[in-house]
């Protein structure tokens, strides 16, 4: 019997197909890389069940032949790593890097010859892989039009996804969607889902440098392609010579908290390149900020101007008395008058308004032991900022400033740059141009020993390891949406962020609002949809090495007992453990303070928050040091607390506990619990 010619060809191709596999150190994760049908693919399984089914690899270019069909495996190398490294600041001091590694090289013969390597690292908590394109003839200059990377989700028919839309006008600042997988459209990463086998997965990227940000585009049902955010001319990425891509990351866990406890993103970044960074200081601050959002003061000059010398001195006095390191001042520099959203061309970053004496405030701050925290709003005109950046940093260095909050408020796709011909071009916040512009800001700031807290940022991909002065960033709906968001952040917002945005890294959420009723209570006004106890718990749940006490000083003085927790809680940690939680429902964190400044390094803190549902959670205290007793200072929702009409009901109690004890946490609707375990 004669076989059809097509079948003969397929059998011949299969006979010569090559395959390489890699397993995680605990053997639970398996990666398979193949050149089946002369086309590079990979797949991933967890506990013997597929997580990522066979998915494409490769590129398409503007000029060169694609890295796709015709490429076969030519070389495989393997290695292992089992090491530790220290963070200068972070959610834990010591990070364990244990993984197995494989580098698979694909070649294609002439006439359209090419070669590239895909390097995979398998950790117990997931997978990272990147492309490494060596120097080769015909690729001296490369313009990538499409990255062919796919993520074909297994068990897709019963998969729930949690996501926000990409390439919208509001960058990353959206309420999260909870949908069936097939309803997820163009989505930002981290993109988190629970598949039909009950496995939790999050897709993101690490070490995003000189490349376009990746969003996920669902093409065929359940199959997402890497969609690179383009330049204004439509090209995705422009490269010269050899290059590596960012790491594509796939965090995998049986439980939702397994994603949170993973260090994959950090481990896939390069070590610190700045050398001695002892000048990068975690801490807490207050600021001239919330008053503008609730319309008590203004950014622009005039009768209600917030950034005055007198007002700043008042905040400095408050900070000094209650143990805060700095005072953020927004609206101090000229350019805010009128509709500042469109003022990017006229901002000055060195000229203060007449009622703001920066020299006098520098001296006053030194006397009080409180620093000014700088602020640069660009309104999306990055060329205007770029031209003034060095002078602005020099002014701040002279003014005893060590941290700057930067802002890039502009609609998505409307970042204004002036090209070499003087023509205005408009870019995305997460395109290659802005990826490089944000990093330029960080590198130049390091020259002046300045740390940067980026708002309206490129998403976090772990570069704080390489550049530790990139101390925080925004990149999601923050507290200000509770002043005017219409709708404000819903009760599920924080337990949603814990398993999505916060997987990427620290967020400057600006917690600690004590007055929930500036627009009235109820559920139909712009206001924090939380209890007071939940606002306290945010200081433990929402990790950032810099935390703001965001409310007005008078509101803290009106509730001194609750304010005590904000004064006590540190922002730098020896260890952090997610103890329990489900995506969008609730999250419980325990963190041990790192020894620094006034912190002994002996105390633990716990934060728990819930969504719109009240719930009772039993927590074992076995994370506490085994040989010590602790005074548990417990701030929790009162018996009658509920977020809509009785958010202020707060119970504060103390009890002695050890690691062998358990605590029952009773959380009100959109409520929380904050605990300091003070070592005795």
Secondary structure, 3 states (H helix, E strand, C coil): CCCCHHHHHHHHHHHHCCEEEEECCCCCEEEEEECHHHCCEEEEEECCEEEEEEEECCEEECCCCCECCCCEEEEEEEEEEEEEEECCCCCCCEEEEEEEEEEEEEEECCCCCEEEEEEEEEECCEEEEEEEECCCCCCCEEEEEEECCEEEECCHHHCEEEECECCCCCCCCCCCEEEEHHHCCCECCCEEEECCCCCEEEEEEECCCCCCCEEEEECCCCEEEEEECCCCCCCCEEEECCEECCEEEEEEECCHHHHHCCCHHHHCCCCCCCCCCCCCCCEEEEEECHHHHCCCCECCCCCCECCCHHHHHHHHHHHHHHCCCEEEECCCECCCCCCHHHCCCCCCCCCECCCCCHHHHHHHHHHHCCEEEEEEECCCEHHHHHHHHHHHHHHHHHCCCCEEEEECCCCCCCEEEECCCCCEEEECCCCHHHHHHHHHHHHHHHHCCCEEEEECCCCCCCCCCCCCCEEEECCCCCCCHHHHCCCCCCCCHHHHHCCCHHHCCCCCCCCCCCCCCCCCCCCCCCCCCCCHHHHHHHHHHCCCCEEECCCCHHHHHCCHHHHHHHHHCCCCEEEEEEEEEECCCEEEEEEEECCECCECCCCEEEEEEECCCCEEEEEECCCCCCCCCEEEEEEEECCCCECCCECCCEEEEEEEECCCCEEEEEECCCCEEEEEEEEC
